[in-house]
Amino acid sequence: MELKREPENPHDAHAIIVLDRKGNKLGYVLAVRNKGLARKLDSGEAVKTTLLHVDFDARVYQLHIEVFVRGQ
């Protein structure tokens, strides 16, 4: 999985897309949680993401991910 910034997003200037290994869009990091992470991605900090669980029973599928950030 990969996290990619989408600063041109008209709904959220701090938008972060969650992509699978093939580059397919799985969804977004919640807006209430993305501001600090967006700053880290913009500054070039190394980020590793792990998919923990997918909730298929929710109204909209929910990805539960773990994000590890390590400064350069």
Sequence and secondary structure as in RCSB ss.txt:
>XXXX:A:sequence
MELKREPENPHDAHAIIVLDRKGNKLGYVLAVRNKGLARKLDSGEAVKTTLLHVDFDARVYQLHIEVFVRGQ
>XXXX:A:secstr
 EEEE TT SS TT EEEE TT  EEEE  GGG HHHHHHHHTT EEEEEEEEEETTSSS EEEEEEEEE  
